[in-house]
Amino acid sequence: MASTVTVIRHLRKAALCLAASAGLWAGLAAAQTESLRTETVATGLEHPWAVAFLPEGGFLVTERPGRLRVVSAKGQVSPPVSGLPAIDARGQGGLLDLVLDSAFASNRQLYFCYAEPGESGNSTAMARATLSPDNTRLLDLQVLFSQKPKFSSSAHFGCRITEGQRDGKPDGTLYLALGERFSKKDDAQTLNNHHGKVIRIRKDGTVPADNPFATAAARANGALPEIWSLGHRNPQGMVQAPDGTLWELEHGPQGGDEINKVQRGRNYGWPLITYGENYGGGKIGAGITTQPGLEQPDHYWTPSIAPSGMAFVSSQRYGPGWHGSLVVGSLKFGYLARLELSEPFGGRVLRETAYLQDLKERVRDVRQGPDGWLYLLTDASRGRLLRVLPR
């Protein structure tokens, strides 16, 4: 019996690898008929992590070592913006995601997440601040959320922010995707901590009453009311579709990167189920991919591409076939992936195509600008801000 099980396991693993290879080669073939190029907007950025677009033109860029920069439309990089809190910039931690408030043009408010130091270690935190009119200082800083508990780790901070919408309009909430801090992976399955969770709060840091674990009964059992969903590993991308669906992507271990449609109160399985395996080989937990009560990913990669950054294409810059597609960066292979969906901005993932394979730089962030073009950040000691154009 043991040998039969072993054979089945090897056959299944081989089938997954063949399927993944077939998808990659199909992407390569498609890329030959529809190519893209990049132009450098700015260079000399130290491990840039997130980009946002200023309404007057230009960009805000976070650097993981703990700096916020303004990049002009002509690519000039400013001195660091002052007013950031203390940041624990080591390993995968530092200054990470950044989004502008939907009313930024009038209120100058923004939100960012970062590795927050403390007496017992560190954790992911999210803060709100006002950018000064001259773009040189952060004012009125307020920490809205701190992941609990803190402990010393340099890995799996997660840290992607999305402003909530309802009926196509901002609803006054923020979502923050949080990693399980690597060595605390089992915490992703319990509700008395924020490890491996997506949380939802209001813009003032309070908890919405309709959060799934904000009830008196849930709190009496130790659940933290900020939690929206659980069972996540290391989220690296998050975006909300026009219909309000929240899409999230996360790194698997060795294989098993996932895209999920995150729903209220659902459990996304880590580490009980996964399509990946331990680094160096070997099963994780029971080595299973499904279990009743746990959500299946909408798309997964085996082998891993280390996806990071995710955006919907709503413009017509790249032709009608691109409209409503999902685009994702790859840290591991240094390219841009386009995921075609069964309907614009929704449905199932039908196929994947790889672009910019000659870039060979770690793609950390992907966003669509107000001009309709896609922009990428490359994660390096001299990282770049790139604009994606048809060839």
Protein Blocks (a to p, Z undefined) as FASTA:
>chain_A
ZZmmmmmmmmmmmmmmmmmmmmmmmmmmmmmmoccddddfbghiahifbdcddfkgpjdd
ddfkopacdddfkopacdddehiacdddehjbccfdddddfklmmnopacdddddddfkl
cadddddddddfklpacehiacfbdcddddddfehklopaddddeehiaehiacddddeh
lmmmmmmmpckbcehiacdddfkopacfkbfklcfklmmnopafkbmbghiabdcbdcdd
fkopacdddddfeehiacddddehiaehiakbccbdcehiaaehjlpabdehiacdfbdc
dddehighjaddfbfknojklgopacdddfklopadddddfbehiajdfbdcdehklnop
acfbdcddfkopacdddddfbdcddddddZZ
